[in-house]
Each structure stands twice: as C-alpha cells, then as structure tokens.
Amino acid sequence: MIRQAWRRALSLCGVALLVSGCAAMRSYDAELYVTLERASSGAVDEAIRLLESNNTKGDKDLLYYLELGMLQRLAGRYPESQKAWKSAAARIEAQSAGGFIEATNFVRGVSSYVVSDKLRTYPGYDYEKVMLLTYMALNHVATGDFDGARVAIKQAHELEAQIAEARARQYAEVEESARTRGARTSFKELNGYPIETIDTPEVKALRNGYQSALSHYVAGFIYEALGEPSLAAPGYRLANELQPGQPLLEDALRGLDERGAGAHNDGTTDVLFIVGSGSAPAIQSREFLLPVFVDNRMLLIANAFPVMNTTSWTSVPSEVTLDGQTYPAARITSIDLMARRRLMDDMPAIMLRATIRSTLSATLQYQAQRAADREHSAAMAIAAGIITTGSVLLASADDRTWRALPSDVSIARARVPRGVHTVTLHTAEGARSVSVAVSGRYAVVDLRLLRYQLFVSAPTLSAER
C-alpha cells in the first residue's frame, strides 16, 4: 500500500512539475518596455544590444527577428533589416507548413492544453505577418527598388486571402470543440475581465484583424510608380473601403488617371509621407477566477488571461510640414485597434484552452487531496501541495507580441521639387524636424515618432522613373 502510494505521489509530482515549469519563463512585456525606452531616446544601437542580451539562444525565435528588423530599420540599416525580416518570414513559412496548418490546429497541442499558451511556438499574429511583408516592401522602396517592393506587397495580399480561409476553419473548429466539451468560450462570462479594452465600437468597425488600409494604399502607390495604373486602382479602392471617409484616400483613386496621363517630367516628385506613431500595444497577464466542475462540484480556479494595454507615448500628427508648407495627414491604420481585434477574435480559443487546463488542474488537486486524506500519506500530501502551487504558477498568459510596430500610421501626400527638404512634425513634446532628399517621379518618406525621437526612412537618390 505504501509503495503504491509513493508511486502515485511521484506520478502526480511529475505532472505538477510539468505544470509549474513555466513559472520561470520570461516576461516579454517587461523586456520590450526597456528596449523601446532605449530606442525612444535615440540609442538604437543600445536597444539592439539589449535585445541581443535577452535572446542568447542559438536558435532565435520569430519575435527576435521581427523586433531586430524594425530596430535596424530605425537606424537606416536596410540590408540588415531585410536580412532579419527574411529570417522571420522563413520561420512563418516553416510553421505554416505551406498550408497554414498552425492556424487550423489553433486549439490543439498538449503544451497549450496542459501548461500554458506561452509554451507554444510563437506563430506571429495575422496582422504582424501582413505588416512584416508591408514593411519589407517599404525597405525595398527606401533603397529605390520598386520592383522588389512590388513582389513583397503582392505576397502580403496573397497572404491575406490565405489568412481569411484559415480563420474561417479555425473559428468553426473552436466552436465545435467547445460544444462537444461543454466549455465556455465567451470572455464576457469571465468575471472581472476588462471587456472595454477590446470590445469597442472602433474595434468592431474593423472588417477583420489583419487587413490594413496602409498596406493597400502602399500597393496602389507602388503600382502607380511602376506605371501600372490598372493594378494601382484596386489597391487604392480597397484602402478606401477599409478606411472610408478619408478625402486623402479618395483623392488617390480619383486622380489616378490624370496623374498617369500627365507623365511628363516636370522636375517634381510625387512623395508619399508615412508617419508611424508610438509603439504597438503591450499584452499583460492578469489573473481571473474561472469556474470549472469536478465530480459535480463547482471550483473556482485561478487562471491568467491576456489583457491589452495601451503603451503608445506619442500623439498622432494631423499634418506634415515641408519647408514651411503644411499638408494634411490622415490616420490610415491603427495597429493598436488591429491588435485588439485580433485578441477579441482569439478569445474563444484562449477561453477553451484555459477551461481545459483549469479542469485538469482542478481534477489533479481534487484527486491528490482525496488520496492524501484517505491514505494519510505524507507523500500524497506533498504531491497535493505541489500540484496546488503548480496551478498557481501556471497562471501566466502569453504576453508575446511584436512591440516595435507603430501604434498608429498616418499618411500625407505632396508633389514637391526634387532635392533636399526639411520635414517637420508638430508633437505634444514640440516640433521635430529632419532633412530628406527626394528624386525621381515617385518617392516614399517614412517617418517614425517614438516618444521624443523622430526617425526617418528616406529614399536613396536613384535614377528617375
């Protein structure tokens, strides 16, 4: 009897140790807060070194390459940024196995069920994958490679179609799994959860959590620069549909034929200003009590859920000043809202996995305690205590997300003489100015406000188009 009790105790302890093993996992939110603080002070090289020190393993994960590529882009190191992002894209492709298997198996995986979502290989959120390809296209534009930009932006929109199909399958799978298990999937039933952080009219107004007007407007601009107005029109049109009521977007589509017809060289450059503000919202882990039933008894089990937290330090500029002349800027994409929409759409699957984990944890605790009471075994009592402790340590939600993305993106557009110009943005902290040189018939000037710092990704002087 004693030997059998010990075997049972050891078995339960093994499960408990597995469960509690995630306690030592990193806090991504804390790491990136400090890293972005360094970048926002202008110390981008120091921010990169900090990122490196937090990622010492030989086989770096997806988020490392996403963050590294953006930091290198802020420093104007486009080839290095592109290399990092190609590594990120390769990891996304490997995880998807050519058919978005990871997305359709969203609710599967022993580590997600038994331990924590943080033990899942980070697949990248849908909007992050699309923004990755969009920014890779902008890297090409910054070096004057519009043909390379065309390839990247085309891949971004092909990806959107794949995501739409995969998400439809995922939602059906979650719904069916929850029905057969009798599990809750509505986060509105989670007592105390801050519903107002993701369930808002602005979030619901988005068509989905991955399509952005920025991506499609950039597509329109790239195709127009390449002399392909028939492909530019759909890009501008979809940008209008995703962000309706913006005169700046409407003007791009309305004036497309006129701009194409007047293709003579008049010594000016059609400049698209892209203004990224702040940083993408953080995800924080908060603990809530989730009701589960074991042996016809309702137990309240502590479990952690992700909560979206606004971290943008910078207001969104309403205009861009070029050599003293102002041009209106329109907010075209809010990555903050896209991230919230993503979380709202994913909460049913998160709730399902949490319910299964909590039920398992409650069952282990209940059975271990009963065994300890029945057998009066010290080993069983210790096992029960470890399992209870492990279930508490388990309570850490996945806080990983691409933080170096901007919170909001605005655009302005102007036709200006070729040469060097001073661009100024007026912020709550005062005016921020940079000098840029533009050439050719089309150019993109990508500005990034990160707290007190203004970064610029300006075009390389190149042959005229």
VOGU-3710 file (C-alpha; in Angstrom, 3 decimals, decimal comma):
1> mirqawrral> 0,000/0,000/0,000  2,778/2,425/0,932  4,732/1,621/-2,241  1,619/2,167/-4,340  1,001/5,485/-2,604  4,558/6,590/-3,316  4,238/5,660/-6,985  1,049/7,663/-7,203  2,650/10,569/-5,395  5,633/10,601/-7,711
11> slcgvallvs> 3,371/10,437/-10,739  1,343/13,390/-9,518  4,506/15,284/-8,610  5,810/14,741/-12,139  2,675/16,283/-13,587  2,891/19,130/-11,089  6,479/19,872/-12,037  5,492/19,898/-15,696  2,706/22,309/-14,917  4,804/24,602/-12,774
21> gcaamrsyda> 7,786/24,594/-15,124  6,518/27,652/-16,966  6,946/29,811/-13,855  10,477/30,764/-14,842  9,502/31,875/-18,340  10,381/35,383/-19,430  8,172/38,444/-19,273  8,196/39,704/-22,833  6,297/42,851/-21,881  8,975/43,858/-19,355
31> elyvtleras> 11,841/43,137/-21,763  10,449/45,148/-24,640  9,395/48,065/-22,474  13,045/48,711/-21,587  14,253/48,014/-25,128  11,824/50,524/-26,654  12,695/53,067/-23,963  16,296/52,935/-25,172  15,261/53,325/-28,798  12,929/56,224/-27,984
41> sgavdeairl> 15,881/58,122/-26,520  17,765/57,691/-29,793  20,047/54,918/-28,511  19,069/52,374/-31,157  22,390/50,510/-31,010  21,952/50,134/-27,262  18,392/48,873/-27,816  19,712/46,264/-30,247  22,364/45,141/-27,749  19,664/44,794/-25,092
51> lesnntkgdk> 17,551/42,742/-27,483  20,543/40,511/-28,137  21,222/40,046/-24,420  17,632/38,909/-23,896  17,910/36,369/-26,726  21,076/34,372/-26,118  19,946/31,017/-27,508  21,495/29,939/-30,775  18,162/29,266/-32,451  16,414/32,642/-32,226
61> dllyylelgm> 12,627/32,802/-32,301  10,313/34,689/-34,647  9,836/37,699/-32,382  13,574/38,288/-32,118  13,828/38,735/-35,881  10,686/40,877/-36,067  11,955/43,270/-33,388  15,536/43,266/-34,681  14,449/44,133/-38,212  12,448/47,139/-37,036
71> lqrlagrype> 15,235/48,439/-34,800  17,720/48,119/-37,665  15,269/49,938/-39,906  15,081/52,802/-37,412  18,869/53,011/-37,699  18,645/53,122/-41,506  20,334/49,739/-41,959  18,015/48,454/-44,654  20,054/45,432/-45,862  20,458/44,206/-42,260
81> sqkawksaaa> 16,792/44,859/-41,546  15,777/42,965/-44,653  18,013/40,040/-43,689  16,402/39,829/-40,238  12,916/40,020/-41,709  13,693/37,347/-44,281  14,608/35,085/-41,361  11,279/35,981/-39,751  9,393/35,231/-42,971  11,187/31,883/-43,287
91> rieaqsaggf> 10,084/30,924/-39,775  6,497/31,867/-40,504  6,585/29,782/-43,668  8,084/26,802/-41,830  5,436/26,986/-39,097  2,606/27,199/-41,599  3,968/24,129/-43,469  2,805/25,651/-46,710  -0,846/25,496/-45,770  -1,458/27,356/-42,521
101> ieatnfvrgv> -1,537/24,105/-40,549  -0,621/26,026/-37,407  -3,668/28,252/-37,795  -6,109/25,423/-38,380  -4,669/23,465/-35,441  -5,026/26,551/-33,262  -6,730/24,763/-30,378  -4,539/21,673/-30,463  -1,237/20,983/-28,733  -0,515/19,307/-25,425
111> ssyvvsdklr> 1,575/22,196/-24,082  -1,260/24,684/-24,653  -3,824/22,423/-23,019  -1,790/21,209/-20,044  0,618/24,012/-19,226  0,474/27,433/-20,846  -0,003/29,214/-24,155  3,478/30,669/-23,584  4,961/27,234/-24,334  3,520/27,255/-27,842
121> typgydyekv> 5,930/28,143/-30,626  5,080/31,754/-31,351  3,430/31,728/-34,794  3,049/35,501/-35,218  -0,353/37,131/-35,301  -2,092/37,620/-38,632  -1,677/41,394/-38,712  2,005/41,015/-37,809  2,574/38,730/-40,791  0,925/41,199/-43,170
131> mlltymalnh> 2,747/44,181/-41,664  6,038/42,287/-41,960  5,637/41,998/-45,730  4,393/45,593/-45,970  7,481/46,909/-44,197  9,721/44,661/-46,265  8,182/46,357/-49,309  8,943/49,764/-47,773  12,548/48,677/-47,186  12,797/47,967/-50,913
141> vatgdfdgar> 11,339/51,393/-51,706  13,830/53,075/-49,348  16,675/51,659/-51,457  14,992/52,590/-54,743  13,980/49,009/-55,569  10,326/49,393/-56,607  10,382/46,042/-58,402  11,359/44,262/-55,171  8,649/46,244/-53,363  6,112/45,016/-55,915
151> vaikqahele> 6,947/41,380/-55,113  6,686/41,885/-51,334  3,405/43,791/-51,443  1,888/41,195/-53,776  2,872/38,494/-51,268  1,183/40,467/-48,493  -2,147/40,466/-50,280  -1,894/36,811/-51,263  -1,286/36,132/-47,570  -4,486/37,955/-46,648
161> aqiaeararq> -6,519/35,544/-48,753  -4,847/32,545/-47,085  -5,499/34,010/-43,631  -9,194/34,542/-44,400  -9,617/30,890/-45,336  -7,630/29,613/-42,358  -9,519/31,768/-39,868  -12,884/30,508/-41,088  -11,724/26,932/-40,410  -10,241/27,864/-37,040
171> yaeveesart> -13,411/29,513/-35,730  -15,502/26,525/-36,804  -13,055/24,156/-35,087  -13,134/26,132/-31,820  -16,920/26,279/-31,851  -17,244/22,534/-32,434  -14,640/21,630/-29,813  -16,292/23,883/-27,228  -19,707/22,381/-27,994  -18,554/18,795/-27,553
181> rgartsfkel> -16,687/19,634/-24,334  -19,376/21,896/-22,909  -16,766/24,627/-22,452  -17,271/28,369/-22,199  -15,786/30,478/-24,967  -17,181/33,954/-24,265  -14,760/36,224/-22,410  -17,773/38,290/-21,332  -18,546/35,488/-18,856  -15,112/35,904/-17,266
191> ngypietidt> -15,814/37,807/-14,082  -13,739/40,986/-13,855  -12,194/40,847/-17,333  -11,826/44,416/-18,733  -14,143/43,932/-21,692  -13,868/47,594/-22,629  -10,229/47,107/-23,689  -11,180/45,047/-26,745  -14,970/45,191/-27,178  -15,385/48,746/-28,510
201> pevkalrngy> -17,218/50,301/-31,481  -13,867/51,209/-33,076  -12,599/47,625/-32,818  -15,866/46,183/-34,113  -15,832/48,616/-37,044  -12,744/46,887/-38,459  -13,518/44,401/-41,201  -11,053/41,968/-39,585  -7,836/41,996/-37,582  -5,297/41,720/-40,389
211> qsalshyvag> -6,204/43,892/-43,402  -4,900/47,446/-43,286  -5,569/50,450/-45,469  -1,849/51,233/-45,237  -0,840/48,016/-46,959  -3,279/48,513/-49,821  -2,530/52,217/-50,253  1,189/51,413/-50,412  0,351/48,768/-53,016  -1,503/51,370/-55,064
221> fiyealgeps> 1,419/53,796/-54,822  3,993/51,149/-55,801  1,975/50,006/-58,822  1,438/53,612/-59,843  5,171/54,313/-59,590  5,797/51,298/-61,828  3,369/52,617/-64,436  0,661/50,017/-63,740  -2,488/52,074/-63,055  -4,794/49,077/-63,648
231> laapgyrlan> -3,188/47,394/-60,616  -2,895/50,608/-58,613  -6,648/51,262/-58,744  -7,679/48,120/-56,774  -5,133/48,967/-54,079  -6,437/52,497/-53,636  -10,026/51,256/-53,839  -9,604/48,672/-51,081  -7,777/51,214/-48,919  -10,882/53,414/-49,250
241> elqpgqplle> -13,140/50,522/-48,272  -11,048/49,669/-45,218  -10,799/53,304/-44,086  -13,861/55,086/-45,517  -14,491/58,811/-45,409  -10,859/59,891/-45,838  -10,521/62,570/-48,582  -6,806/61,834/-48,928  -7,530/58,235/-49,853  -10,359/59,219/-52,165
251> dalrglderg> -8,107/61,708/-53,991  -5,555/58,983/-54,751  -8,143/56,938/-56,632  -9,910/59,896/-58,208  -6,722/61,443/-59,632  -5,062/58,229/-60,806  -5,907/58,569/-64,499  -4,934/62,243/-64,550  -1,574/61,554/-62,950  -0,938/58,722/-65,385
261> agahndgttd> -1,814/60,847/-68,394  0,441/63,705/-67,279  3,564/61,618/-67,070  5,854/64,313/-68,487  8,920/65,205/-66,459  8,165/68,477/-64,694  11,022/68,316/-62,190  8,841/67,357/-59,240  8,438/64,206/-57,163  5,171/62,686/-56,003
271> vlfivgsgsa> 6,018/62,000/-52,337  4,080/59,715/-50,038  4,748/60,553/-46,393  4,101/57,689/-43,970  4,039/58,682/-40,312  4,190/55,908/-37,719  3,477/56,971/-34,137  4,284/55,261/-30,846  4,553/51,511/-30,352  2,117/48,629/-30,644
281> paiqsrefll> 0,096/47,855/-27,502  1,505/45,530/-24,867  -0,173/42,369/-23,660  -0,176/41,886/-19,916  -1,060/38,770/-17,947  -3,831/39,152/-15,372  -5,374/36,523/-13,163  -9,093/35,754/-13,092  -11,132/33,017/-11,461  -12,572/30,547/-13,923
291> pvfvdnrmll> -15,414/28,255/-12,735  -14,952/24,549/-13,556  -16,827/21,433/-12,461  -15,135/18,362/-10,939  -17,161/15,462/-9,577  -20,297/17,623/-9,851  -18,697/20,298/-7,713  -18,003/23,826/-8,972  -14,498/25,048/-8,223  -13,029/28,486/-8,939
301> ianafpvmnt> -9,582/28,015/-10,460  -7,145/30,890/-10,879  -6,086/31,265/-14,490  -4,342/34,028/-16,379  -5,688/35,734/-19,464  -4,113/38,281/-21,803  -5,233/41,886/-21,385  -4,405/44,553/-23,953  -2,668/47,607/-22,532  -2,137/50,863/-24,442
311> tswtsvpsev> 1,535/51,831/-24,417  1,734/54,486/-27,118  3,604/57,520/-25,873  3,046/59,715/-28,911  0,077/61,640/-30,252  -0,834/61,229/-33,918  0,172/64,288/-36,007  -2,621/65,847/-38,069  -0,282/67,421/-40,617  3,163/67,278/-42,164
321> tldgqtypaa> 5,132/70,473/-42,751  7,531/70,583/-45,695  9,756/73,649/-45,947  7,154/75,656/-44,057  4,147/74,485/-46,104  1,667/72,207/-44,361  -0,067/69,168/-45,824  -2,946/67,360/-44,076  -2,211/63,915/-42,669  -4,858/61,200/-42,388
331> ritsidlmar> -4,688/58,308/-39,936  -4,920/55,354/-42,274  -4,235/52,381/-39,990  -4,349/51,748/-36,253  -2,252/48,744/-35,321  -3,494/49,312/-31,779  -7,071/48,597/-32,936  -5,954/45,686/-35,128  -4,201/44,093/-32,137  -7,347/44,472/-30,033
341> rrlmddmpai> -9,495/42,981/-32,788  -7,076/40,055/-33,024  -7,359/39,420/-29,295  -11,149/39,684/-29,370  -11,317/37,174/-32,235  -8,889/34,792/-30,492  -10,508/34,911/-27,055  -12,884/31,969/-27,728  -9,900/29,688/-28,421  -7,988/31,132/-25,449
351> mlratirstl> -11,016/30,539/-23,222  -11,360/26,970/-24,493  -7,730/26,112/-23,744  -7,928/27,804/-20,342  -11,050/25,830/-19,435  -9,352/22,544/-20,331  -6,214/23,468/-18,349  -8,255/24,594/-15,344  -10,350/21,438/-15,382  -7,210/19,294/-15,486
361> satlqyqaqr> -5,604/21,300/-12,683  -8,750/21,125/-10,538  -9,067/17,371/-11,132  -5,444/16,756/-10,125  -5,808/18,867/-6,994  -9,087/17,216/-6,047  -7,815/13,674/-6,561  -4,476/14,304/-4,842  -6,169/15,838/-1,823  -8,669/12,999/-1,572
371> aadrehsaam> -5,855/10,443/-1,809  -3,895/12,265/0,878  -6,919/12,374/3,197  -7,770/8,729/2,562  -4,283/7,269/2,892  -2,877/9,735/5,454  0,283/9,714/3,365  2,909/12,451/3,700  3,947/11,801/0,110  0,396/12,339/-1,114
381> aiaagiittg> 0,043/15,490/0,963  3,261/16,853/-0,530  2,064/15,966/-4,037  -1,245/17,728/-3,400  0,624/20,810/-2,221  2,939/20,826/-5,228  0,032/20,479/-7,637  -1,816/23,335/-5,932  1,309/25,509/-6,096  1,914/24,496/-9,695
391> svllasaddr> -1,589/25,538/-10,696  -0,927/29,000/-9,259  2,436/29,264/-11,022  0,688/28,221/-14,212  -1,281/31,457/-14,185  0,740/33,399/-16,728  -0,853/34,391/-20,022  1,069/34,720/-23,272  2,306/38,324/-23,442  4,328/37,964/-26,625
401> twralpsdvs> 3,604/40,368/-29,481  5,592/42,486/-31,968  6,030/45,630/-29,868  8,302/47,662/-32,170  5,487/48,141/-34,672  3,927/51,633/-34,520  0,640/52,108/-32,707  -0,880/54,251/-35,460  0,065/55,109/-39,036  -0,904/58,259/-40,941
411> iararvprgv> -0,129/59,382/-44,468  0,228/62,647/-46,344  0,976/63,184/-49,998  2,534/66,088/-51,875  4,205/66,920/-55,171  7,457/68,747/-54,418  10,582/69,881/-56,267  13,372/67,337/-56,339  16,205/67,913/-53,932  16,700/68,360/-50,197
421> htvtlhtaeg> 13,796/69,417/-47,974  13,089/69,894/-44,285  10,197/67,873/-42,931  8,655/68,863/-39,596  6,123/67,137/-37,369  4,466/69,028/-34,531  4,053/66,898/-31,432  2,990/67,393/-27,811  6,700/67,481/-26,958  7,410/70,175/-29,570
431> arsvsvavsg> 8,456/70,300/-33,220  10,631/67,513/-34,639  12,434/68,080/-37,953  14,554/66,024/-40,332  16,146/66,659/-43,720  15,307/64,375/-46,628  16,412/64,202/-50,246  13,932/63,113/-52,908  14,468/62,305/-56,558  12,666/60,608/-59,416
441> ryavvdlrll> 8,938/60,822/-60,114  7,849/58,876/-57,005  9,281/58,595/-53,509  8,252/57,427/-50,050  9,408/59,212/-46,893  8,678/57,031/-43,876  8,749/58,921/-40,574  8,534/57,289/-37,145  7,754/59,130/-33,927  8,844/57,109/-30,921
451> ryqlfvsapt> 8,195/59,235/-27,883  10,715/62,120/-28,150  12,587/60,766/-31,138  11,857/61,220/-34,855  13,357/58,600/-37,163  13,269/58,791/-40,945  13,488/56,158/-43,652  14,187/58,369/-46,616  14,647/57,266/-50,235  18,071/56,717/-51,676
461> lsaer> 18,775/59,093/-54,563  18,230/56,995/-57,679  17,559/57,132/-61,378  14,325/58,845/-62,331  11,205/56,826/-63,035
//
